């Protein structure tokens, strides 16, 4: 059995498992799917954002990561298409899409969180991101004005998308820095993905620059996460602390401490060392660790906000299911391309 057949068979098996998960607890499966989808799409978007950032600032470090990140960005339209299951199941996942009343109930909140308005905004975000990737992939030369416009469009749309898709899972809660926190996590993951994709020889020459940029992202993410916690906890308003109260169980406290170590303090301590930033294997391992930590952060953002989850196994099940779907599409596309070449 060839590799393509194995990938397709694995995708079919995982699809059957997800079907059983849907029959057992569709909300749990949708929540896990949303968390993993946000991680995958955020990594592709964050990679593009780093490409645009380089066009604005310059530097040889950006030329090293540009090609692999643009290759990865080719999958962004497919990733956007994979958001459709969340739209189809919004009435199961989001409390405001059902019969639950909003607190506080205002005219603007009723309009903003109306299912039709939510669907229109979601499609607009997905089309915008696909268009931005298409523009960058078709561009024949680098342009600072184009990069500035794309970066502003990305920052604005990703912040609103984080509010719509993740923060509204708890409609009574809000945070003014949530969009910035989500965007920083995406750019951090995009750069970590670039470190894993670039050629080893090219990486050795630009490791210190990439390490410094990684440390900047990690410190910014840690600062925003801490400031959000400090301000909300100090104010001690019931509607605001509800976000952290849902994460106050033993399991989620363990996740919080793990994020502090793996997404904050640990990487900062490593990246402070000049020798560490010159070691390709260490930097590659750190990049993989940061991506795994950001996946854990996506679960932390989504899963506790969905009240009444019962099928805990569905959380990690969505990751191989989504990955297998992409790999199966790759296998089919490769098989079709090969077939066309043979017939030609």
C-alpha positions as CSV (number, residue, x, y, z in Angstrom):
1,X,0.0,0.0,0.0
2,X,1.5,3.4,-1.0
3,X,1.7,6.4,1.1
4,X,-1.2,8.2,-0.4
5,X,-3.5,5.2,0.2
6,X,-2.4,5.1,3.8
7,X,-3.1,8.8,4.3
8,X,-6.6,8.4,2.8
9,X,-7.3,5.4,4.9
10,X,-6.2,7.2,8.1
11,X,-8.4,10.2,7.2
12,X,-11.4,7.9,6.7
13,X,-10.8,6.2,10.1
14,X,-10.5,9.5,11.9
15,X,-13.6,10.8,10.1
16,X,-15.6,7.8,11.4
17,X,-14.3,8.5,15.0
18,X,-15.4,12.1,14.7
19,X,-18.8,10.9,13.5
20,X,-19.1,8.8,16.7
21,X,-17.9,11.8,18.7
22,X,-20.6,13.9,17.0
23,X,-23.2,11.4,18.0
24,X,-22.0,11.3,21.7
25,X,-21.3,15.0,22.3
26,X,-21.4,17.4,19.3
27,X,-20.6,20.5,21.4
28,X,-17.4,18.9,22.8
29,X,-16.3,17.9,19.3
30,X,-17.1,21.3,17.8
31,X,-15.2,23.0,20.7
32,X,-12.1,20.9,20.1
33,X,-12.3,21.5,16.4
34,X,-12.6,25.2,16.8
35,X,-9.5,25.3,19.1
36,X,-7.4,23.3,16.7
37,X,-8.7,25.2,13.7
38,X,-7.8,28.5,15.4
39,X,-4.3,27.1,16.0
40,X,-3.7,26.0,12.4
41,X,-5.1,29.0,10.8
42,X,-3.4,31.3,13.2
43,X,0.0,29.8,12.4
44,X,-0.6,30.4,8.6
45,X,-1.8,34.0,9.2
46,X,1.0,34.7,11.7
47,X,3.5,33.6,9.1
48,X,2.1,36.0,6.6
49,X,2.1,38.8,9.2
50,X,5.8,38.2,9.7
51,X,6.4,38.4,6.0
52,X,4.6,41.8,5.9
53,X,6.5,42.9,9.0
54,X,9.8,42.2,7.3
55,X,8.8,44.2,4.2
56,X,8.2,47.2,6.5
57,X,11.4,46.9,8.6
58,X,13.9,45.2,6.2
59,X,16.7,42.9,7.3
60,X,18.3,39.7,6.0
61,X,16.4,37.6,8.5
62,X,13.2,38.1,6.5
63,X,14.6,36.8,3.3
64,X,15.4,33.5,5.0
65,X,11.8,32.9,6.2
66,X,9.9,34.4,3.3
67,X,9.9,31.5,0.9
68,X,8.8,28.8,3.4
69,X,6.1,31.0,4.9
70,X,4.7,31.8,1.5
71,X,4.6,28.1,0.6
72,X,2.7,27.5,3.8
73,X,0.3,30.4,3.1
74,X,-0.9,28.5,0.0
75,X,-3.0,26.4,2.4
76,X,-4.7,29.4,4.0
77,X,-7.8,29.3,1.6
78,X,-8.3,25.7,2.5
79,X,-8.0,26.4,6.2
80,X,-10.6,29.1,5.8
81,X,-12.9,26.7,4.1
82,X,-12.6,24.3,7.0
83,X,-14.3,26.8,9.2
84,X,-17.6,25.9,7.7
85,X,-18.4,23.1,10.3
86,X,-18.2,25.8,13.0
87,X,-20.7,28.0,11.2
88,X,-23.0,25.1,10.6
89,X,-22.9,24.2,14.3
90,X,-23.0,27.7,15.8
91,X,-26.3,27.1,17.5
92,X,-24.7,24.2,19.4
93,X,-21.5,26.0,20.3
94,X,-22.4,29.6,21.1
95,X,-25.0,30.2,23.9
96,X,-26.2,33.5,22.4
97,X,-27.1,31.7,19.2
98,X,-29.7,29.6,21.1
99,X,-32.3,30.6,23.6
100,X,-30.0,31.9,26.3
101,X,-30.5,35.6,27.1
102,X,-27.5,38.0,26.9
103,X,-26.1,39.6,30.0
104,X,-26.2,42.6,29.9
105,X,-28.9,42.6,27.2
106,X,-28.4,45.7,25.0
107,X,-29.5,46.6,21.5
108,X,-25.9,46.6,20.2
109,X,-25.1,43.2,21.7
110,X,-28.3,41.7,20.3
111,X,-27.4,43.1,16.9
112,X,-23.7,42.1,17.0
113,X,-24.3,38.6,18.3
114,X,-27.2,37.8,16.0
115,X,-26.5,34.6,14.1
116,X,-27.0,36.2,10.7
117,X,-24.6,39.0,11.5
118,X,-22.1,36.6,13.0
119,X,-22.2,34.4,9.8
120,X,-21.7,37.5,7.5
121,X,-18.8,38.8,9.5
122,X,-17.2,35.3,9.6
123,X,-17.4,34.9,5.9
124,X,-16.0,38.4,5.5
125,X,-12.9,37.5,7.7
126,X,-12.3,34.3,5.8
127,X,-12.6,35.9,2.4
128,X,-10.3,38.8,3.5
129,X,-7.6,36.4,4.7
130,X,-7.8,34.4,1.5
131,X,-7.6,37.6,-0.5
132,X,-4.5,38.8,1.4
133,X,-2.7,35.5,0.9
134,X,-3.6,35.6,-2.8
135,X,-2.3,39.1,-3.2
136,X,1.0,38.3,-1.4
137,X,1.5,35.1,-3.4
138,X,0.9,36.8,-6.7
139,X,3.1,39.8,-5.9
140,X,6.1,40.1,-8.1
141,X,8.1,42.4,-5.8
142,X,8.1,43.4,-2.2
143,X,6.2,46.6,-1.3
144,X,6.2,48.5,2.0
145,X,2.8,50.3,1.3
146,X,1.2,47.0,0.3
147,X,2.6,45.3,3.4
148,X,1.4,48.1,5.7
149,X,-2.1,47.8,4.3
150,X,-2.1,44.0,4.6
151,X,-0.8,44.1,8.1
152,X,-3.4,46.6,9.2
153,X,-6.2,44.6,7.6
154,X,-4.9,41.4,9.3
155,X,-4.6,43.1,12.7
156,X,-8.1,44.6,12.6
157,X,-9.8,41.4,11.2
158,X,-8.0,38.9,13.5
159,X,-8.8,40.9,16.6
160,X,-12.5,41.1,15.6
161,X,-12.5,37.4,14.7
162,X,-11.0,36.5,18.1
163,X,-13.8,38.4,19.8
164,X,-16.5,36.8,17.6
165,X,-15.3,33.2,17.6
166,X,-13.6,32.8,21.0
167,X,-14.5,35.6,23.4
168,X,-18.2,35.3,22.6
169,X,-18.2,31.7,23.8
170,X,-18.7,33.5,27.2
171,X,-20.8,36.4,26.1
172,X,-21.0,38.0,29.6
173,X,-17.2,38.4,29.6
174,X,-15.0,40.9,27.7
175,X,-11.4,42.1,27.6
176,X,-10.0,45.1,25.7
177,X,-6.6,43.3,25.1
178,X,-8.0,40.0,24.0
179,X,-7.6,40.7,20.3
180,X,-4.0,41.9,20.8
181,X,-3.2,38.8,22.8
182,X,-4.6,36.5,20.1
183,X,-2.7,38.3,17.4
184,X,0.6,38.1,19.3
185,X,0.1,34.4,19.8
186,X,-0.5,33.9,16.0
187,X,2.6,35.9,15.0
188,X,4.7,33.9,17.6
189,X,3.4,30.7,16.2
190,X,4.0,31.8,12.6
191,X,7.6,32.6,13.3
192,X,8.1,29.3,15.2
193,X,6.7,27.6,12.1
194,X,9.2,29.4,9.9
195,X,12.1,28.3,12.1
196,X,10.9,24.7,11.6
197,X,10.6,25.1,7.9
198,X,13.7,26.9,6.8
199,X,16.8,25.2,5.5
200,X,19.4,24.2,8.2
201,X,22.3,26.1,6.6
202,X,20.2,29.2,6.1
203,X,18.9,29.0,9.6
204,X,22.4,28.9,11.1
205,X,23.3,32.3,9.6
206,X,20.1,34.0,10.8
207,X,19.4,32.3,14.1
208,X,20.4,35.2,16.4
209,X,18.0,37.5,14.6
210,X,15.2,35.0,14.6
211,X,15.8,34.2,18.3
212,X,15.6,37.9,19.2
213,X,12.3,38.2,17.4
214,X,11.0,35.1,19.0
215,X,11.9,36.4,22.4
216,X,10.1,39.7,21.6
217,X,6.9,37.8,20.8
218,X,7.1,35.6,23.8
219,X,7.7,38.6,26.2
220,X,4.8,40.6,24.5
221,X,2.4,37.6,24.8
222,X,3.4,37.0,28.5
223,X,3.0,40.7,29.3
224,X,-0.4,41.0,27.7
225,X,-1.6,37.8,29.4
226,X,-0.4,39.0,32.8
227,X,-1.9,42.5,32.4
228,X,-5.2,41.0,31.5
229,X,-5.2,38.8,34.5
230,X,-4.0,41.5,36.9
231,X,-6.5,44.1,35.9
232,X,-9.5,41.7,35.9
233,X,-8.6,40.1,39.1
234,X,-7.9,43.4,40.9
235,X,-11.2,44.8,39.8
236,X,-13.0,41.7,41.0
237,X,-16.2,42.3,39.0
238,X,-18.3,39.1,38.8
239,X,-18.9,39.5,35.0
240,X,-15.2,39.8,34.3
241,X,-13.7,37.2,36.7
242,X,-16.1,34.6,35.2
243,X,-13.4,33.9,32.6
244,X,-10.9,32.8,35.2
245,X,-13.4,31.1,37.5
246,X,-14.2,28.6,34.7
247,X,-10.5,27.9,34.6
248,X,-10.1,27.5,38.4
249,X,-10.4,23.7,38.5
250,X,-7.3,21.6,39.2
251,X,-6.8,20.5,35.6
252,X,-7.1,24.0,34.1
253,X,-4.8,25.4,36.9
254,X,-2.2,22.8,35.7
255,X,-2.6,24.1,32.2
256,X,-2.2,27.7,33.3
257,X,1.1,26.8,35.1
258,X,2.2,24.8,32.1
259,X,1.6,27.8,29.8
260,X,3.6,30.0,32.2
261,X,6.5,27.7,32.0
262,X,6.3,26.6,28.3
263,X,4.9,29.7,26.6
264,X,6.6,32.4,28.8
265,X,9.3,31.9,31.4
266,X,11.0,28.9,29.9
267,X,11.5,30.2,26.4
268,X,12.6,33.6,27.7
269,X,15.2,32.0,29.9
270,X,16.6,30.0,26.9
271,X,16.5,32.9,24.4
272,X,18.4,35.2,26.8
273,X,21.4,33.0,26.1
274,X,23.5,34.0,23.0
275,X,24.8,30.4,22.7
276,X,21.3,29.0,22.6
277,X,20.3,31.3,19.8
278,X,23.3,30.0,17.7
279,X,22.4,26.3,18.2
280,X,20.2,25.0,15.3
281,X,18.9,21.9,17.1
282,X,18.1,23.8,20.2
283,X,16.2,26.5,18.3
284,X,14.3,23.9,16.3
285,X,13.3,22.1,19.5
286,X,12.3,25.4,21.1
287,X,10.2,26.4,18.0
288,X,8.4,23.0,18.2
289,X,7.9,23.5,21.9
290,X,6.4,27.0,21.4
291,X,4.0,25.6,18.8
292,X,2.9,22.8,21.1
293,X,2.4,25.4,23.9
294,X,0.4,27.6,21.7
295,X,-1.9,24.7,20.8
296,X,-2.4,24.2,24.6
297,X,-3.1,27.9,24.8
298,X,-5.8,27.6,22.1
299,X,-7.4,24.8,24.1
300,X,-7.2,27.0,27.2
301,X,-9.0,29.8,25.4
302,X,-11.8,27.8,23.9
303,X,-12.6,24.7,25.9
304,X,-13.4,26.0,29.4
305,X,-15.6,28.6,27.9
306,X,-18.0,26.0,26.5
307,X,-20.1,25.1,29.5
308,X,-20.9,21.4,30.1
309,X,-18.3,19.6,28.1
310,X,-18.4,15.9,28.8
311,X,-16.4,14.1,26.1
312,X,-12.9,15.1,27.0
313,X,-11.4,12.7,24.5
314,X,-12.8,14.9,21.7
315,X,-10.4,17.7,22.5
316,X,-7.2,16.0,21.1
317,X,-9.3,14.0,18.6
318,X,-9.9,17.1,16.5
319,X,-6.2,17.6,15.9
320,X,-5.5,14.4,14.0
321,X,-8.9,14.7,12.3
322,X,-8.1,18.1,10.9
323,X,-4.5,17.1,10.0
324,X,-5.7,13.9,8.3
325,X,-8.2,15.9,6.3
326,X,-5.5,18.2,5.0
327,X,-3.1,15.3,4.3
328,X,-5.9,13.4,2.5
329,X,-6.5,16.4,0.3
330,X,-2.8,16.6,-0.4
331,X,-2.7,13.0,-1.3
332,X,-5.7,13.3,-3.6
333,X,-4.3,16.5,-5.2
334,X,-0.9,14.7,-5.8
335,X,-2.6,11.7,-7.2
336,X,-4.7,13.8,-9.6
337,X,-1.7,15.9,-10.7
338,X,0.3,12.7,-11.3
339,X,-2.5,11.3,-13.3
340,X,-2.8,14.4,-15.5
341,X,1.0,14.2,-16.1
342,X,0.8,10.5,-17.1
343,X,-2.1,11.2,-19.5
344,X,-0.3,14.2,-21.0
